[in-house]
Amino acid sequence: MNKRQTVRITKEFKFEMAHALKGYDGLCKNIHGHSYELLVTVAGTPITDENSPKLGMVMDFGDLKKIVRSVIVDKFDHSVVLYNKMPQSYIDELKKHNDRIILLDYQPTSELMILDFAERIKQNLPEHIHLKYLLLRETVTSYAEWYAEENL
């Protein structure tokens, strides 16, 4: 194998999170939780340096895990996530009883969260590694996808 070829690797993550959707016309306007699954696919060329402990790897799965855990999983796991335009009295009441409230500048739908997650991950990847794909599963039958080639 003498030609440098691109390879994709994927790591899966799981976290629990509650949210409520401001102004929604259904049950999701109420606080409710999900067992989220996040698949993160990155691409690069396998390391060819014979002296590298990472020889043959695009990226150490452990390094990818550290990045995604620090910027997403550790922050969102077991948190209540809300749009910062929810009524302040609602937010204040929740803060009285919950330690982990995250206020976002967007409605916390899977669609908008996956866009946010893509940016958080991209900003923390090594220069030679490229984020290619994300899948954020909200329920067993519902998920959002993000593709790099559609978001240039």
N, C-alpha and C positions, 0 to 999 in steps of 0.2 A: 504494500500500500504506500505508494509514493505521492499520490495526488492528495492535496489537502481538500477534504470534502466537509461540508457542513452537516452536522448532526443535531437533532433536537432531543432534549431530555425533558421529562415531566416529573414533577413532584406534586403529591396530593396533600392537602391540609384540611383539617376539620375544626370547626369552632361553633360555639353556641352563642346566639345573639338575639336580643329582642329589639323590636322597633315598632313605631306607629307612623302611619302616613297622614300628614296634615291635609285636611280637606277631602280625603278620599270618600267615595260614595258607597262604601261597603264595609265589611267587618274589619278590614285592615287599618281602619282609622283608630282602632283600639290597640293597646299594647299587646303584642303577641310575639312568640319566639319561633326560631327556626334552628335546625341543626344544619349549618352551612357546610358545604364542601367546596374547596377552591382547588382547581387544577392549574398549575403554572408550568408553561412550556417555554423553555429558552433554547437558543441555538448558538452554535459556535463550531470551531474546528477542534478536534481532539488534540491535546497537548502531545507534542512529539519529542520534547526534550528528555533524553534518556536519564538525566540527573534529577528530574522533577519527581517528587513523590506523587504527583497527580498525572503521571504519564498515562496517556490513553483516554483521559477524561476530558469532556467538554468543560465541565465544571463539577467540582465535588458536590454531590447531593447535600452533604452536610452544610456546605457554605450557602447553597440556595435556601436550605431550611432556615438557617440563621437569619438571612435577609427577610424572608417572608414572615417568619415568626415575629421579628422585631418591628416591622412596619405595619403588619396587619393583624396577625393572630393574637399576639400578646395585648394589643390595644383594643380589639373588638370583642374578644372572647368574653362571654358572660357580662356584656355591657347592654345598656338600653341606649339605642341610637335614635336620635330625633333630628328633624329639620330645625334649625335655629330660629325659624319664624313661627314655631308653635307658640301659643300664648304663654307669656312669662309666668303666670300663676300656675299653669300646668307643669312647667319645667321646675319651678321652685318647689312645688309639692313633691314631685318625684325625687328631687335632690335630698329632701328630708329623710327619705327611706332607702335610697340607693347610693352606693359608693361609686358606681361605674356608669356615669351618664356621659355620652358623647353627643355633642351638638355639631352638626354638619351644616355647611352653607348650601346644602342641596337636600331634596327629598330622598330619604334612604331606601330607594328601590334597588333591586338587584341590578337594573340597567345602569343607574348612576353610580352605585357603589363599585361596579366592575371597572368603570372608567377611572374612578379615583384610585382603585387598587393598581391599575396598570401604571399610572403615573408614579405612585409610591414605589413600586417595584423597579421600574425603569431607572429611577433616580439613584438606586442603590446597587445596581448590577455593575460588575467589572466592565470596563470599556469594551472589551472584546466579546462580550456576551450580549445577545439581543433577545428581548422579550418578544415572543412570537404569538402566544395564545394564552388566554385565560378562560376558564369556565367556572362560573359561580352558581352552584346548585343551591336553591333555596328550599325546595322540597324534593321528594322522590321523583316528581313528574315535571318540575319547573326549574329552568335555569336560564342564565344569560351567558352569552359568549362574546369575547373580544378577540379580534384577529389583527395582528400588526399591519398586514398588507392593506387592510381596509381603513387604517387610521394613520396614514403617513402625513 
